[in-house]
Amino acid sequence: MSLWCLLLLLALPDPTVSTNPGVKVQITQKALDNGRQIGIAYLEEKLKSVKISNISGSEDVSPIGDVEYRLSGMRITDLGLPQSSLGLVPGTGISLSIGNAFINLHGDWHVTYLGFIQDSGCFDLDISGLTIKATISVGSDETGRPSVSSNDCVARVGDANIDFHEGASWLYNLFTSFIDQLRYNKMLAMYHLVFVHLLVLATVDKYAEIEYSMVTPPSISNFLIELSLKGEFYNIGQHQEPPFSAPPFSLPPQTSSMLYIGLSSFMANSAGFVYNRARPLSLYITDDMIPSSFPMRLNTRTFGAFVPEISKRFPDMKVKILLKTSTQPKVTFEPNNVILQLIGSFTAYAILPNTTLEPLFTYKDASFSGNFWISGQNLDGSLQRYRAKISVSLSKTINQGVSLPGIGRMNLINSKLQVKKVRLLTPLNSFKT
């Protein structure tokens, strides 16, 4: 998903559910400045695929009289937006300025004059020195998808040249109105093509999808734009609301980084609700997941210190632990700490020489806490069981951490993670393409 898409993820919420967001995103002017070239390249790519509707009309050409014409099959063969800038317009949207742009078109023409004489051919239209200044207002249509409108749009054409093939040069005068229509009416249609097909649901896996529609209109200031996203997980095809709602939370205005993402515990808990409905959550923990510096290992010798019978019956064997939930997990954010409460079974198995598992003991109603941090492109962390000194590294547990999401062709770098009372706050200092 590109930066342009991220800026315009808007949708109307269901009035029967909570309007508090599960995710808040702050995009600063610094992000617009750094992401502008990526956005412009994306816009150029999309504009080249715009289908231009046929144009027909008539002109009074002396001394022939009325000449009826039709332009069809028009397509953009080349396009460039070499000069551009983006800015924030408080309470409205984004200001867009494009200078010294050019558009090359190819199409077919057909004329009828004197009532019976017809002629046809093709043409190439080159428009250069195109300047566009517009304020793009952001909203939602009746389906909840993003919509854009252009306010105070000013477009100027520096030069326009037409080369006719299989036709006469006097036809040039017929195309004055066509150039005006292209200049004033086509650019907004191009904007809509880029954004109208944005979705508000994304499939996570075979069990879940996440809705990232907007629950309130964006808040736009001189320095940043804040998006309030629903951020709720659902079972695929079964949008059942959980028995809890999203708590309100806010992000302090910040501008030193490019992007700030705040995650409420509601988002994590909605994921737990969804996956617990689909199937009980389970996790195997093995000794190779334990940090090498940790003195206690997952083997029968360690557990034999507490239950001697274990080391006697199963000498020098590795141990595998199965965590399996019986109810929905609960996540709570506290300052610099994430508390994960799991109610279910905690079963230890001895790994026999033939690799089969022999159960050693089961412990129920286990509760865990954890600390999390960002390492490179991964979200890493550690878990600890209350009243026990068992620690595992999440980066090993889930194959070297959870990869942080990218945005289109961009990756997040220089990332930091803060755990607050109600939310996770992740500031990103820059993008890497």
N, C-alpha and C positions, 0 to 999 in steps of 0.2 A: 504494500500500500504506500503510495507516494505522499510527500508532504502536502501536496494540494488536496489529496483525498482526506488527509487527517484534518486539515483546516475546515473541511466542509461536511463533516459527519453529523448531519442534522436529521431528526425525525420527531414526529409528535408522539408523546407518551400515551399509554392507556390511562384514562382518568380514574380507573377503579383501583389502581395500584399506587404505591408510594412514588412520590416525585423526587425523593432524595437520590442522588447519584451514587453508584458504586465506584465510579472512577472520575477523577477530575484531571484535566490536562491544561496546562498553561503553556502557550506558545508565545515566545517573546519576539520583539523586533529583531533581535540578534539571530533568531532562527530564520526569520523571513529573509534577512540579508544573506545568510549563509546558504539557505536552501533555494534561493531565487533561481540560480542557474539550472538546478535540477528540475524545478517546476517549469521553467520556460522550455527546457528541452522536452519535457513530457507534453507540454501544451503544443509545441511545434509538431510532435509526432501525431497527436490527436487531430490537430487542425488539418493535416494533410489527408486525413480520411473523411473529411466532411463532404457530404453529398449536397451539391448545390442544385436547387430546383430549377426547372426550366423557366425561361423568361420569354414573354411574347408581348407584342404591342404593335403600334403603327407610328410612322413619322411622315410628316409632309416634306417631301424632298423635291425642290424645284429643279427642273421644270416637269418632273415625272408625275408628281402628285403624291397621293397616299401610298406608302410602301409598308406592307405588313411583314413583320419579321418574327422569327422564333429562334431562340438560342437553347440548345439542348446538349445533353451529354457532357456537361461541364465538370471538370475535375481540376484540383490543384496539383500541378506538377512539381512545384518547388515553392518553398516558403522559408523566410528567415526573420527572426526577431532579435537583431544584434544588440539593441539597447533596451534595457528594461529596468524597472524599479517597482518595489512593493512597499506599501505602508499600511498602517492601521488607521481606520477612521472610527473614532469613539462612537459607540452605539449603533453603528451601521454595518461595517464590514471591512473590506480591503480596497485600498486604492491601487490601481494598476496603471502604469505608464509604459508605453512601448514607443520607441523612436527608430526612425530610419529603417522600418521594416519593408519587406518586399513580398509580393505574391505573384506567381506565374500560373496562368490558367490555360487550359486547352479545351476546346469545345467545337460543336458543329453549329452552323447557321443555315437558315432557310428563309428566302424572301419571296414575296408575291407582289407584283405591281402591274398597273394597267389592267387589272382584273384577270389576266390570264398568263402573264409571263412569270415563270418561276425559275429560281436559281438556288443553288446550295453549295456548301463547301465546309471547310473547317477554319478555325482561327486560333491564334495564340495571343493572349492578353498578358502584358507585363505591367504590373503596378509597382512603383518604387517610391521611396520617400514617404511611406505611410506612417503617420503618427496617430496614436490612439491614447487617449486619457479617459479613464472611467473609474467610477466608484462601484464596486461590486457588492451589492447587498445580499446577505445570506438569509435564507428562510427554509420552510418546508412546505411541500405540496400536500394535497388531501390524502395521499397514500403514506405520508411520513417520510418520503425520500427527500434528499436535498433539492432545493431550488435556488436559482440565482437570478437576480435582475440587475440591470445596469442603470445607474443613475448618473446624470451629468456626463453622458458619454459624448466625447468630441473626437471626430476622426477627420484627418486631412490627408489628401493624396498629393504627393509632390509631382508625379508624372505618371502617365498611362499611355502605353503604346500598343497598338493592335496590328498584327500581321495577318492578312487574309490569304487564304489559299483557295484557288479556284473561284475567286470573286473579284469584284471591282473595288477600287480604293474609295469611291464615293460612299460606300457602305459605312465608313468610319463614323459619319455623323449620326448614324442610327444608334450608336452605342453609348451616347452621353447619359441617357437615363439608366442604362444598365450599370455603368460605373457608379452612379449615385446610389443605386440600390445596394450594390456590393459594399459600398463605403459605409452606409448608415444602417443597413438592416441585417447583414450577414454575420457580423462579429458576435452579436448576442446569441445567435443560433449556434455558433461555434462553442461559446461558453457552455451552453446547455448540453451539447453533445458530450463534453468532457465529464460533466458531473451528474447527469440525470440517471445514469445506470448504477450509481453507488448503492450498495446493499447495506442493510442495517443488522444482518445476521451473518455470523461466520461459524462454519463447522469446526469443532475442535477435534473430535474423533468419532467413532461409531456410536458413542453413548451420548455425547453432549454437543451443544452449540451455544454460542455466547451472543447476546444482543448488546450492541454498542450504540444504540440510538441515543439522541439527545433527549434529556428529560426536561430541560429548560432552554430557552434561547441562549446563544452565546453572549458572554459578557466581554465587551471590547473597550479597551482604554487606549490611551496614547502609546502605551508601552507593551501591552500583551493582550492576547485573546484567550479567554478561559472557556473551555468546553466541559459541560457536565454530562457524562455518558452514563447510560443505565448500568452497563457492566454486570449483567446478570446471566448466569448459566441456566440452561434449560435442557431437559431431555429432548432429543430430536423428535419433532412432531408432537410433543406433549408439553405444552407450556403451562405447567402447574406452578403457581406461586408458592414459595416456601412459607412456613408458619412464622416468619419473622420479617421485618422490614429493614430497609437501609437507614442507618442513623445519619443525621445531618453532620456534615463536616465542611471545613473550608480550608483553602490554601492561602497563606499569606502572599501578597504580591511580591514577586521576586524577578529580577531581570539579569542577574549575573550569568546565568546559564541560558542555553537555548530552549530547553524543554524541561518542564516539571510534570511529573505524573504522580498523582495521589491515589492510592488504592485503599478503599474501605474494607474492613473485615467482612462486610456484607458480601463482597465479591467472592472471597474465599469460602465463606459459609454457604453461599448458593451453589458453589461447585461441589462442596461436600454433600449437600442435600441431593443434588442431581445424581452424583455417582453412587451414593448410598441407595437411592431408589433403583438404579440400574443393576447394581450388584454390590455385595459387601466389599469394602475396600480392604486390600491385603498388601502386605509388604514383607518380603524375606530379607533378613539381615544376616550377613555372613562375616567371617573374620577378616576377609580382605577389604571390607568396608571400614574397618576400624583403623584410625590413624596409627602409623607404625610407632609413634612416640608414646602411645597410650600403654600403660603397664599391664592392664588386664586384657586378656585375649578371649575370644569366643572358642573355648575348648573345654573338654571335660575336667581338666586339671583345675581351671578357674572355678567352675561350679562345684567341683569336689571339695573345695575349701569350705563351702557352706553346707553341702550335702555329701558327706564322704562316700555314700553308697554309689553316687554317680561315677566317680573316678575309679571305683573298684570294678563296677560292672562294665564300664566303657573306658578303658584306659587309653590315654593319649589320642583321643578322637576330637575332630573339629565339631563345633556346635553351630546349628542354624536356628535362627529365631524367626517365628512367624507372628506378625502383628495382623490381627483381623478385627475389623470393627463390627459391632452389633447394632449400633445406632449411628446417627449422623455425627461426624467429627465437628468440633467447635473450635474456631480460631478467635483469639482475642489479642488485640494489639495493645501493648503497654510500652512506656518509654524504653527504647533500646532493647525490647524483648518481644518475642512472639510466643504466645502460649497456645499450644495445640493440645486439646483434650480429646482423647480417644477412649471410648468405652467399648470394650470387646475383650478378646482373648490375646494373651501373650504366651505363646507356646515355644518351648525350647526342644530341639531335636538333636540327638547325636547322629552324626553322619558315619554310618558303618562302612567298613572296607569295600563292600559291594555297592556303595553310594546310596543305599536305601536309608530312610530316616526312621529313627527309633525315638518316640516321644519320651521326654524326660519329666517335664512338669508343665502345668498350665497356670497362668495367673490372669485373673479377670479384672476389669475396671481399671485399666492402666491409664495414667495421666502423664502427659509429656509437656515439656517446655522447650523452647528453641531460640537460637540466635541466628540471624541471617545477615549476609553481606554480599556485595558484588565483587567478583574477581574476574577481571577482564571482560569477556562477553557472557559470563555465567552468573547465575544467582546461586550462591553456595550457602551452607549453614550447618549447624550442628543441633542434634536433639539430645535431651537428657531426660531420663525417667526420674520422677520424684523419689527420693529416699534410696536411690540406687546409683551407682557410679558407672552407668553404661552410656557410652557416647558413640555416636556414629557420624560419619561425614556425609552430608547430603550430596556432595560432589561425587562421591563414590557410589552412593545409593542409587542415584539416578543418572548414571553414566556421565560423570564429570559435570554435574550441575545442570541447571535449567537454562537453556540459551535465552538471552534477552532478545525480544522481538526487534526485527528491523522494520524500516518504513520504506517500501519500494526497494530501490537499490542502495539504500542507506543503512548503515549499522550505527548503533549507539556506542560512543566511546567516552572515556573520562567520566564514567557513571559513579554515582554515590548513592547509598541507601541509608535512610533514616527511618526509625520506627517510632511513631508518635502514639498518642493515647488511642486515637480512633482510626489511624490510617498509616500506610506506608508512603513515604515521600521519596521520590527518586528524581534528583536533578541531573540533567545531562548537559555537559559543557559543549559538546560538539558532535557533528555527524562525520562519518567516514563513508565515502562512496566506493 
